[in-house]
Amino acid sequence: MIRLLRAESLTLQRFKDDDCPPYVILSHRWAEDPSDEVVYDDMANFHELYQSRLWKKTRSAAKILGACQQVLEEKINYLWVDTVCIKQDNPMKLSTAINSMYRLYSNAEVCLAYLADYPSAEVQTLCQSDWFNRGWTLQELVAPEVVKFFDKDWRSMGERRQLSEELTHRTRIAKAFLVANLGVGNASISERMSWIAGRKTSVPEDTAYCLLGIFSVNMPLLYGEGKERAFLRLQEEIMRYSDDHSLFVWKTEERYSYSTGLLASSPDCFRSTGNYSPYYDDPDDDSRPYQMTNKGIAIDLHVLDGSSYDACYPQMFSGIGILNCSSDVYNNEERVGVYLRKVKGSHYCRVWPHKICQIKWSDRGEKESIYVKHWDGRRRWKTINSEGQWV
């Protein structure tokens, strides 16, 4: 079921998914105080409340009225707005809506991107708007077929296709995804992750949840689990459906050394690695599917002996795990590697997470079946004794 706002009468109506009429969808920033937004329960007495000079939600109401006017100019009758078409106090309906949000935007006839802070003294160009800094607006930019931008007074600023040059410069999203409606699934995992790097959400866990549609996955929403745990769950879910090794191509901004795993703690780690793509033309690739286990990620990797690669730091890492991806997919000799440290046996952790390295495929080591554990917390360097134990 989908709930839509009838633009002419400002009444809410429900439709079955297979009987949904054409609709326009609104992309906007919520007010700093969420209680200033018009919500589902306000719509029953919207006209009376809007005429009240004491109503604190007047600005939000004006935003909805402006959107409805644009809907009617599009000669479409219905509008979808997250604030009023989702019962925000119903966790089950909220979870369902978030898991289907990308589809809601992609099915819309038109998306209206409303930039409430443009123009102003602080925001003098369209791309300076805080709309481009928010996590949820990423899917709202790439999912719809048509996106039209409007300033705070509902003056048209142009369509996504017309603005693609400056949008690409601002968002790091290639023009093909903005102009030719190329599906986001054609971008590597690291490329898609790089799009969200630097964006913020009001609720920490939404940093992961706003990416569900970008990666075509679904998962339960567990508000309170924390930003890092939510993002780890997202990556584990991606692993179930994709064998793209660029998921593991990331770097921390911190330049000191600690132990971690193959999964990143934040999408910000992908800020500078969006140019890596999987390499699928290895004729000898008989690797087993990798998966999360209680011993860490079980994965088959070629491991290059660390001492032969960099004799200066033999105590720092044991080897380099060679990932089957490259920044140049037309160069079959280039691969990317991450630094690994053996804990014991076939158990490893990733070290130097602020670094990755370029490896020649012809220099690859033996393929090993290994486990890479995700360490909770940042373990400073310790030494490993002859039995492979931390001391």
Buried (B, 14 or more C-beta within 10 A) or exposed (E): EBBBBBBEEBEBEEBEEEEBEBBBBBBBBBBEEEEEBBBBEBBEEBEEBBEEEEBEBBEBBEBBBBBBEBBEEBEBBBBBBBBBBBBBEEEEBBBBBBBBBBEBBBBBBBBBBBBBBBBEEEBEEBBBBBBBEBBBBBBBBBBBEBBBBBBBEBEEBBBBBEBBEEBBEBBBBBEBBBBEBBEBEEBBBBBBBBBBBBBEBEBBBBBBBBBBBBBBBEBEBEBEBEBBBBBBBBBBBBBEEBEBBBBBBBBBEEEEBBBBBBBBBBBBBBBBBBBBBBBEEEEEEEBEEBEBEEEBBBBBBBBBEBEEBEEEBEEBBBBBBBBBBBBEBEEEEBBBBBBBBBBEEEBBBBBBBBBBBEBEBEBBBEBBEBBBBBBEEBBEEEEBEEEEEEE
